[in-house]
């Protein structure tokens, strides 16, 4: 079914899916921690709008609770907490890219998006046009989040990449299944809240231990310890 004849609600959902995918590319392109946090908050806002649209379209009133939790946690609380930690740890400098360069990473993200659409091609005869695109976008968001974890050296950026993957899974659950059971949604919201607190503690422990949030320093420490052990054995 071509997009022109889709119902208005489906067209809006596809538009929001495209914007969420675009926000994943924006996350990957950011070079400063503060801008990265703000982009993550915008992605959470798009998830909130999607959840409200699904609740209004299909009459799933419990999704309004999910939208409120998404707004409170992913748009306000978690970005505020991350911003606060960035200010306390004084890590406003640029987010370094470990593998290749910015252009290579963006090309890899585009290739992962094409790969996602290729993966969902076998189900094109078994699902609607909108469902196929939503599954492809969800897979692309998850893979781009994984790419962000791999290519970033700062712990804050890697945590945001992990949460972006969770956003992709949440988007798929809300749109493809018309909302998860309330107990599951509350459990996921609680897990995200606990994860945000634990990540904050994790940041401070890394900073206190090695004086930086650059995870590459951990590899250097491991190499130094290995060299020291060899010297002791000799």
C-alpha positions as protocol buffer text, in pm:
chain_id: "A"
residue {
  index: 1
  type: UNK
  ca { x: 0 y: 0 z: 0 }
}
residue {
  index: 2
  type: UNK
  ca { x: 157 y: 331 z: -100 }
}
residue {
  index: 3
  type: UNK
  ca { x: 200 y: 593 z: 175 }
}
residue {
  index: 4
  type: UNK
  ca { x: -43 y: 835 z: 4 }
}
residue {
  index: 5
  type: UNK
  ca { x: -345 y: 612 z: 80 }
}
residue {
  index: 6
  type: UNK
  ca { x: -248 y: 522 z: 436 }
}
residue {
  index: 7
  type: UNK
  ca { x: -471 y: 648 z: 717 }
}
residue {
  index: 8
  type: UNK
  ca { x: -364 y: 978 z: 870 }
}
residue {
  index: 9
  type: UNK
  ca { x: -264 y: 811 z: 1199 }
}
residue {
  index: 10
  type: UNK
  ca { x: -34 y: 567 z: 1016 }
}
residue {
  index: 11
  type: UNK
  ca { x: 124 y: 852 z: 822 }
}
residue {
  index: 12
  type: UNK
  ca { x: 189 y: 1040 z: 1147 }
}
residue {
  index: 13
  type: UNK
  ca { x: 343 y: 729 z: 1305 }
}
residue {
  index: 14
  type: UNK
  ca { x: 571 y: 680 z: 1004 }
}
residue {
  index: 15
  type: UNK
  ca { x: 670 y: 1047 z: 1023 }
}
residue {
  index: 16
  type: UNK
  ca { x: 757 y: 1014 z: 1391 }
}
residue {
  index: 17
  type: UNK
  ca { x: 949 y: 693 z: 1314 }
}
residue {
  index: 18
  type: UNK
  ca { x: 1154 y: 880 z: 1054 }
}
residue {
  index: 19
  type: UNK
  ca { x: 1222 y: 1160 z: 1304 }
}
residue {
  index: 20
  type: UNK
  ca { x: 1334 y: 911 z: 1570 }
}
residue {
  index: 21
  type: UNK
  ca { x: 1572 y: 752 z: 1320 }
}
residue {
  index: 22
  type: UNK
  ca { x: 1698 y: 1098 z: 1227 }
}
residue {
  index: 23
  type: UNK
  ca { x: 1756 y: 1174 z: 1595 }
}
residue {
  index: 24
  type: UNK
  ca { x: 1975 y: 861 z: 1616 }
}
residue {
  index: 25
  type: UNK
  ca { x: 2189 y: 1002 z: 1335 }
}
residue {
  index: 26
  type: UNK
  ca { x: 2203 y: 1333 z: 1522 }
}
residue {
  index: 27
  type: UNK
  ca { x: 2319 y: 1154 z: 1836 }
}
residue {
  index: 28
  type: UNK
  ca { x: 2596 y: 992 z: 1637 }
}
residue {
  index: 29
  type: UNK
  ca { x: 2699 y: 1325 z: 1482 }
}
residue {
  index: 30
  type: UNK
  ca { x: 2722 y: 1526 z: 1806 }
}
residue {
  index: 31
  type: UNK
  ca { x: 3072 y: 1625 z: 1918 }
}
residue {
  index: 32
  type: UNK
  ca { x: 2990 y: 1776 z: 2257 }
}
residue {
  index: 33
  type: UNK
  ca { x: 2849 y: 1602 z: 2561 }
}
residue {
  index: 34
  type: UNK
  ca { x: 2589 y: 1870 z: 2639 }
}
residue {
  index: 35
  type: UNK
  ca { x: 2455 y: 1865 z: 2281 }
}
residue {
  index: 36
  type: UNK
  ca { x: 2443 y: 1486 z: 2301 }
}
residue {
  index: 37
  type: UNK
  ca { x: 2227 y: 1502 z: 2613 }
}
residue {
  index: 38
  type: UNK
  ca { x: 1991 y: 1758 z: 2457 }
}
residue {
  index: 39
  type: UNK
  ca { x: 1949 y: 1542 z: 2145 }
}
residue {
  index: 40
  type: UNK
  ca { x: 1870 y: 1241 z: 2363 }
}
residue {
  index: 41
  type: UNK
  ca { x: 1601 y: 1448 z: 2535 }
}
residue {
  index: 42
  type: UNK
  ca { x: 1448 y: 1537 z: 2195 }
}
residue {
  index: 43
  type: UNK
  ca { x: 1442 y: 1167 z: 2105 }
}
residue {
  index: 44
  type: UNK
  ca { x: 1255 y: 1100 z: 2429 }
}
residue {
  index: 45
  type: UNK
  ca { x: 1008 y: 1373 z: 2335 }
}
residue {
  index: 46
  type: UNK
  ca { x: 941 y: 1205 z: 2001 }
}
residue {
  index: 47
  type: UNK
  ca { x: 878 y: 876 z: 2184 }
}
residue {
  index: 48
  type: UNK
  ca { x: 632 y: 1057 z: 2411 }
}
residue {
  index: 49
  type: UNK
  ca { x: 444 y: 1202 z: 2112 }
}
residue {
  index: 50
  type: UNK
  ca { x: 431 y: 858 z: 1948 }
}
residue {
  index: 51
  type: UNK
  ca { x: 288 y: 702 z: 2264 }
}
residue {
  index: 52
  type: UNK
  ca { x: 22 y: 973 z: 2296 }
}
residue {
  index: 53
  type: UNK
  ca { x: -73 y: 927 z: 1928 }
}
residue {
  index: 54
  type: UNK
  ca { x: -109 y: 549 z: 1973 }
}
residue {
  index: 55
  type: UNK
  ca { x: -322 y: 601 z: 2286 }
}
residue {
  index: 56
  type: UNK
  ca { x: -551 y: 849 z: 2111 }
}
residue {
  index: 57
  type: UNK
  ca { x: -581 y: 647 z: 1789 }
}
residue {
  index: 58
  type: UNK
  ca { x: -647 y: 301 z: 1932 }
}
residue {
  index: 59
  type: UNK
  ca { x: -807 y: 391 z: 2264 }
}
residue {
  index: 60
  type: UNK
  ca { x: -533 y: 234 z: 2474 }
}
residue {
  index: 61
  type: UNK
  ca { x: -567 y: 463 z: 2772 }
}
residue {
  index: 62
  type: UNK
  ca { x: -288 y: 299 z: 2973 }
}
residue {
  index: 63
  type: UNK
  ca { x: -48 y: 436 z: 2710 }
}
residue {
  index: 64
  type: UNK
  ca { x: -110 y: 783 z: 2851 }
}
residue {
  index: 65
  type: UNK
  ca { x: 64 y: 660 z: 3167 }
}
residue {
  index: 66
  type: UNK
  ca { x: 352 y: 536 z: 2952 }
}
residue {
  index: 67
  type: UNK
  ca { x: 369 y: 873 z: 2779 }
}
residue {
  index: 68
  type: UNK
  ca { x: 378 y: 1051 z: 3114 }
}
residue {
  index: 69
  type: UNK
  ca { x: 658 y: 822 z: 3238 }
}
residue {
  index: 70
  type: UNK
  ca { x: 852 y: 876 z: 2916 }
}
residue {
  index: 71
  type: UNK
  ca { x: 811 y: 1252 z: 2946 }
}
residue {
  index: 72
  type: UNK
  ca { x: 916 y: 1256 z: 3310 }
}
residue {
  index: 73
  type: UNK
  ca { x: 1213 y: 1017 z: 3279 }
}
residue {
  index: 74
  type: UNK
  ca { x: 1354 y: 1048 z: 2928 }
}
residue {
  index: 75
  type: UNK
  ca { x: 1278 y: 1412 z: 2853 }
}
residue {
  index: 76
  type: UNK
  ca { x: 1336 y: 1573 z: 3192 }
}
residue {
  index: 77
  type: UNK
  ca { x: 1485 y: 1358 z: 3470 }
}
residue {
  index: 78
  type: UNK
  ca { x: 1755 y: 1155 z: 3293 }
}
residue {
  index: 79
  type: UNK
  ca { x: 1882 y: 1445 z: 3074 }
}
residue {
  index: 80
  type: UNK
  ca { x: 1880 y: 1672 z: 3381 }
}
residue {
  index: 81
  type: UNK
  ca { x: 2071 y: 1412 z: 3581 }
}
residue {
  index: 82
  type: UNK
  ca { x: 2325 y: 1362 z: 3302 }
}
residue {
  index: 83
  type: UNK
  ca { x: 2366 y: 1738 z: 3258 }
}
residue {
  index: 84
  type: UNK
  ca { x: 2421 y: 1774 z: 3631 }
}
residue {
  index: 85
  type: UNK
  ca { x: 2687 y: 1502 z: 3631 }
}
residue {
  index: 86
  type: UNK
  ca { x: 2859 y: 1660 z: 3331 }
}
residue {
  index: 87
  type: UNK
  ca { x: 2879 y: 1990 z: 3516 }
}
residue {
  index: 88
  type: UNK
  ca { x: 3004 y: 1831 z: 3838 }
}
residue {
  index: 89
  type: UNK
  ca { x: 3264 y: 1622 z: 3657 }
}
residue {
  index: 90
  type: UNK
  ca { x: 3362 y: 1913 z: 3428 }
}
residue {
  index: 91
  type: UNK
  ca { x: 3355 y: 1708 z: 3107 }
}
residue {
  index: 92
  type: UNK
  ca { x: 3217 y: 1960 z: 2859 }
}
residue {
  index: 93
  type: UNK
  ca { x: 3498 y: 1893 z: 2613 }
}
residue {
  index: 94
  type: UNK
  ca { x: 3444 y: 1717 z: 2282 }
}
residue {
  index: 95
  type: UNK
  ca { x: 3330 y: 1357 z: 2256 }
}
residue {
  index: 96
  type: UNK
  ca { x: 3606 y: 1170 z: 2081 }
}
residue {
  index: 97
  type: UNK
  ca { x: 3544 y: 909 z: 1812 }
}
residue {
  index: 98
  type: UNK
  ca { x: 3761 y: 602 z: 1849 }
}
residue {
  index: 99
  type: UNK
  ca { x: 3725 y: 419 z: 1519 }
}
residue {
  index: 100
  type: UNK
  ca { x: 3781 y: 599 z: 1188 }
}
residue {
  index: 101
  type: UNK
  ca { x: 3635 y: 949 z: 1183 }
}
residue {
  index: 102
  type: UNK
  ca { x: 3296 y: 1123 z: 1183 }
}
residue {
  index: 103
  type: UNK
  ca { x: 3239 y: 1068 z: 810 }
}
residue {
  index: 104
  type: UNK
  ca { x: 3322 y: 697 z: 831 }
}
residue {
  index: 105
  type: UNK
  ca { x: 3092 y: 652 z: 1131 }
}
residue {
  index: 106
  type: UNK
  ca { x: 2801 y: 826 z: 954 }
}
residue {
  index: 107
  type: UNK
  ca { x: 2855 y: 611 z: 645 }
}
residue {
  index: 108
  type: UNK
  ca { x: 2849 y: 303 z: 869 }
}
residue {
  index: 109
  type: UNK
  ca { x: 2520 y: 424 z: 1023 }
}
residue {
  index: 110
  type: UNK
  ca { x: 2370 y: 465 z: 675 }
}
residue {
  index: 111
  type: UNK
  ca { x: 2486 y: 114 z: 584 }
}
residue {
  index: 112
  type: UNK
  ca { x: 2324 y: -25 z: 901 }
}
residue {
  index: 113
  type: UNK
  ca { x: 1998 y: 147 z: 808 }
}
residue {
  index: 114
  type: UNK
  ca { x: 2002 y: -11 z: 463 }
}
residue {
  index: 115
  type: UNK
  ca { x: 2086 y: -345 z: 623 }
}
residue {
  index: 116
  type: UNK
  ca { x: 1784 y: -308 z: 854 }
}
residue {
  index: 117
  type: UNK
  ca { x: 1549 y: -259 z: 559 }
}
residue {
  index: 118
  type: UNK
  ca { x: 1709 y: -556 z: 383 }
}
residue {
  index: 119
  type: UNK
  ca { x: 1652 y: -777 z: 689 }
}
residue {
  index: 120
  type: UNK
  ca { x: 1278 y: -699 z: 702 }
}
residue {
  index: 121
  type: UNK
  ca { x: 1225 y: -758 z: 329 }
}
residue {
  index: 122
  type: UNK
  ca { x: 1117 y: -1124 z: 377 }
}
residue {
  index: 123
  type: UNK
  ca { x: 817 y: -1014 z: 585 }
}
residue {
  index: 124
  type: UNK
  ca { x: 684 y: -763 z: 331 }
}
residue {
  index: 125
  type: UNK
  ca { x: 413 y: -1004 z: 217 }
}
residue {
  index: 126
  type: UNK
  ca { x: 303 y: -1081 z: 573 }
}
residue {
  index: 127
  type: UNK
  ca { x: 262 y: -733 z: 717 }
}
residue {
  index: 128
  type: UNK
  ca { x: 133 y: -387 z: 640 }
}
residue {
  index: 129
  type: UNK
  ca { x: 346 y: -116 z: 480 }
}
residue {
  index: 130
  type: UNK
  ca { x: 366 y: 82 z: 803 }
}
residue {
  index: 131
  type: UNK
  ca { x: 459 y: -221 z: 1014 }
}
residue {
  index: 132
  type: UNK
  ca { x: 747 y: -314 z: 782 }
}
residue {
  index: 133
  type: UNK
  ca { x: 890 y: 36 z: 799 }
}
residue {
  index: 134
  type: UNK
  ca { x: 849 y: 56 z: 1176 }
}
residue {
  index: 135
  type: UNK
  ca { x: 1036 y: -273 z: 1226 }
}
residue {
  index: 136
  type: UNK
  ca { x: 1314 y: -155 z: 995 }
}
residue {
  index: 137
  type: UNK
  ca { x: 1343 y: 180 z: 1172 }
}
residue {
  index: 138
  type: UNK
  ca { x: 1346 y: 11 z: 1512 }
}
residue {
  index: 139
  type: UNK
  ca { x: 1625 y: -225 z: 1408 }
}
residue {
  index: 140
  type: UNK
  ca { x: 1820 y: 66 z: 1261 }
}
residue {
  index: 141
  type: UNK
  ca { x: 1789 y: 271 z: 1584 }
}
residue {
  index: 142
  type: UNK
  ca { x: 1913 y: -26 z: 1788 }
}
residue {
  index: 143
  type: UNK
  ca { x: 2209 y: -92 z: 1556 }
}
residue {
  index: 144
  type: UNK
  ca { x: 2304 y: 278 z: 1549 }
}
residue {
  index: 145
  type: UNK
  ca { x: 2294 y: 279 z: 1929 }
}
residue {
  index: 146
  type: UNK
  ca { x: 2532 y: -18 z: 1930 }
}
residue {
  index: 147
  type: UNK
  ca { x: 2756 y: 163 z: 1682 }
}
residue {
  index: 148
  type: UNK
  ca { x: 2762 y: 463 z: 1914 }
}
residue {
  index: 149
  type: UNK
  ca { x: 2871 y: 246 z: 2206 }
}
residue {
  index: 150
  type: UNK
  ca { x: 3152 y: 97 z: 1996 }
}
residue {
  index: 151
  type: UNK
  ca { x: 3285 y: 418 z: 1844 }
}
residue {
  index: 152
  type: UNK
  ca { x: 3271 y: 650 z: 2146 }
}
residue {
  index: 153
  type: UNK
  ca { x: 3542 y: 668 z: 2410 }
}
residue {
  index: 154
  type: UNK
  ca { x: 3360 y: 870 z: 2676 }
}
residue {
  index: 155
  type: UNK
  ca { x: 3149 y: 672 z: 2923 }
}
residue {
  index: 156
  type: UNK
  ca { x: 2866 y: 930 z: 2911 }
}
residue {
  index: 157
  type: UNK
  ca { x: 2831 y: 892 z: 2533 }
}
residue {
  index: 158
  type: UNK
  ca { x: 2830 y: 514 z: 2563 }
}
residue {
  index: 159
  type: UNK
  ca { x: 2554 y: 527 z: 2825 }
}
residue {
  index: 160
  type: UNK
  ca { x: 2344 y: 750 z: 2598 }
}
residue {
  index: 161
  type: UNK
  ca { x: 2402 y: 503 z: 2314 }
}
residue {
  index: 162
  type: UNK
  ca { x: 2272 y: 224 z: 2541 }
}
residue {
  index: 163
  type: UNK
  ca { x: 1963 y: 428 z: 2633 }
}
residue {
  index: 164
  type: UNK
  ca { x: 1904 y: 505 z: 2265 }
}
residue {
  index: 165
  type: UNK
  ca { x: 1890 y: 131 z: 2201 }
}
residue {
  index: 166
  type: UNK
  ca { x: 1629 y: 103 z: 2477 }
}
residue {
  index: 167
  type: UNK
  ca { x: 1432 y: 384 z: 2309 }
}
residue {
  index: 168
  type: UNK
  ca { x: 1426 y: 180 z: 1988 }
}
residue {
  index: 169
  type: UNK
  ca { x: 1292 y: -125 z: 2172 }
}
residue {
  index: 170
  type: UNK
  ca { x: 1030 y: 85 z: 2351 }
}
residue {
  index: 171
  type: UNK
  ca { x: 918 y: 239 z: 2021 }
}
residue {
  index: 172
  type: UNK
  ca { x: 876 y: -106 z: 1867 }
}
residue {
  index: 173
  type: UNK
  ca { x: 678 y: -232 z: 2167 }
}
residue {
  index: 174
  type: UNK
  ca { x: 441 y: 64 z: 2166 }
}
residue {
  index: 175
  type: UNK
  ca { x: 378 y: 86 z: 1790 }
}
residue {
  index: 176
  type: UNK
  ca { x: 396 y: -278 z: 1678 }
}
residue {
  index: 177
  type: UNK
  ca { x: 198 y: -430 z: 1968 }
}
residue {
  index: 178
  type: UNK
  ca { x: -20 y: -123 z: 2047 }
}
residue {
  index: 179
  type: UNK
  ca { x: 128 y: -99 z: 2394 }
}
residue {
  index: 180
  type: UNK
  ca { x: 275 y: -336 z: 2649 }
}
residue {
  index: 181
  type: UNK
  ca { x: 87 y: -446 z: 2962 }
}
residue {
  index: 182
  type: UNK
  ca { x: 93 y: -182 z: 3236 }
}
residue {
  index: 183
  type: UNK
  ca { x: 298 y: -400 z: 3473 }
}
residue {
  index: 184
  type: UNK
  ca { x: 568 y: -442 z: 3209 }
}
residue {
  index: 185
  type: UNK
  ca { x: 575 y: -69 z: 3133 }
}
residue {
  index: 186
  type: UNK
  ca { x: 609 y: 23 z: 3500 }
}
residue {
  index: 187
  type: UNK
  ca { x: 886 y: -234 z: 3537 }
}
residue {
  index: 188
  type: UNK
  ca { x: 1074 y: -92 z: 3239 }
}
residue {
  index: 189
  type: UNK
  ca { x: 1034 y: 263 z: 3371 }
}
residue {
  index: 190
  type: UNK
  ca { x: 1169 y: 156 z: 3710 }
}
residue {
  index: 191
  type: UNK
  ca { x: 1463 y: -22 z: 3544 }
}
residue {
  index: 192
  type: UNK
  ca { x: 1550 y: 290 z: 3343 }
}
residue {
  index: 193
  type: UNK
  ca { x: 1533 y: 503 z: 3659 }
}
residue {
  index: 194
  type: UNK
  ca { x: 1760 y: 265 z: 3851 }
}
residue {
  index: 195
  type: UNK
  ca { x: 1999 y: 245 z: 3555 }
}
residue {
  index: 196
  type: UNK
  ca { x: 2028 y: 626 z: 3544 }
}
residue {
  index: 197
  type: UNK
  ca { x: 2121 y: 634 z: 3914 }
}
residue {
  index: 198
  type: UNK
  ca { x: 2370 y: 347 z: 3880 }
}
residue {
  index: 199
  type: UNK
  ca { x: 2531 y: 506 z: 3576 }
}
residue {
  index: 200
  type: UNK
  ca { x: 2582 y: 824 z: 3778 }
}
residue {
  index: 201
  type: UNK
  ca { x: 2759 y: 630 z: 4052 }
}
residue {
  index: 202
  type: UNK
  ca { x: 2958 y: 448 z: 3784 }
}
residue {
  index: 203
  type: UNK
  ca { x: 3077 y: 779 z: 3634 }
}
residue {
  index: 204
  type: UNK
  ca { x: 3200 y: 909 z: 3967 }
}
residue {
  index: 205
  type: UNK
  ca { x: 3385 y: 586 z: 4046 }
}
residue {
  index: 206
  type: UNK
  ca { x: 3562 y: 592 z: 3708 }
}
residue {
  index: 207
  type: UNK
  ca { x: 3655 y: 957 z: 3751 }
}
residue {
  index: 208
  type: UNK
  ca { x: 3783 y: 896 z: 4103 }
}
residue {
  index: 209
  type: UNK
  ca { x: 3980 y: 588 z: 3996 }
}
residue {
  index: 210
  type: UNK
  ca { x: 4153 y: 701 z: 3677 }
}
residue {
  index: 211
  type: UNK
  ca { x: 4090 y: 1077 z: 3670 }
}
residue {
  index: 212
  type: UNK
  ca { x: 3895 y: 1066 z: 3342 }
}
residue {
  index: 213
  type: UNK
  ca { x: 3581 y: 924 z: 3182 }
}
residue {
  index: 214
  type: UNK
  ca { x: 3776 y: 817 z: 2874 }
}
residue {
  index: 215
  type: UNK
  ca { x: 3736 y: 438 z: 2877 }
}
residue {
  index: 216
  type: UNK
  ca { x: 4052 y: 405 z: 2667 }
}
residue {
  index: 217
  type: UNK
  ca { x: 4244 y: 484 z: 2986 }
}
residue {
  index: 218
  type: UNK
  ca { x: 4114 y: 156 z: 3131 }
}
residue {
  index: 219
  type: UNK
  ca { x: 4279 y: -36 z: 2847 }
}
residue {
  index: 220
  type: UNK
  ca { x: 4604 y: 147 z: 2911 }
}
residue {
  index: 221
  type: UNK
  ca { x: 4587 y: 60 z: 3279 }
}
residue {
  index: 222
  type: UNK
  ca { x: 4531 y: -304 z: 3186 }
}
residue {
  index: 223
  type: UNK
  ca { x: 4833 y: -298 z: 2956 }
}
residue {
  index: 224
  type: UNK
  ca { x: 5047 y: -138 z: 3228 }
}
residue {
  index: 225
  type: UNK
  ca { x: 4939 y: -403 z: 3480 }
}
residue {
  index: 226
  type: UNK
  ca { x: 5021 y: -679 z: 3231 }
}
residue {
  index: 227
  type: UNK
  ca { x: 5368 y: -535 z: 3171 }
}
residue {
  index: 228
  type: UNK
  ca { x: 5421 y: -504 z: 3546 }
}
residue {
  index: 229
  type: UNK
  ca { x: 5325 y: -868 z: 3604 }
}
residue {
  index: 230
  type: UNK
  ca { x: 5569 y: -982 z: 3334 }
}
residue {
  index: 231
  type: UNK
  ca { x: 5849 y: -781 z: 3492 }
}
residue {
  index: 232
  type: UNK
  ca { x: 5776 y: -933 z: 3832 }
}
residue {
  index: 233
  type: UNK
  ca { x: 5786 y: -1283 z: 3687 }
}
residue {
  index: 234
  type: UNK
  ca { x: 6125 y: -1212 z: 3528 }
}
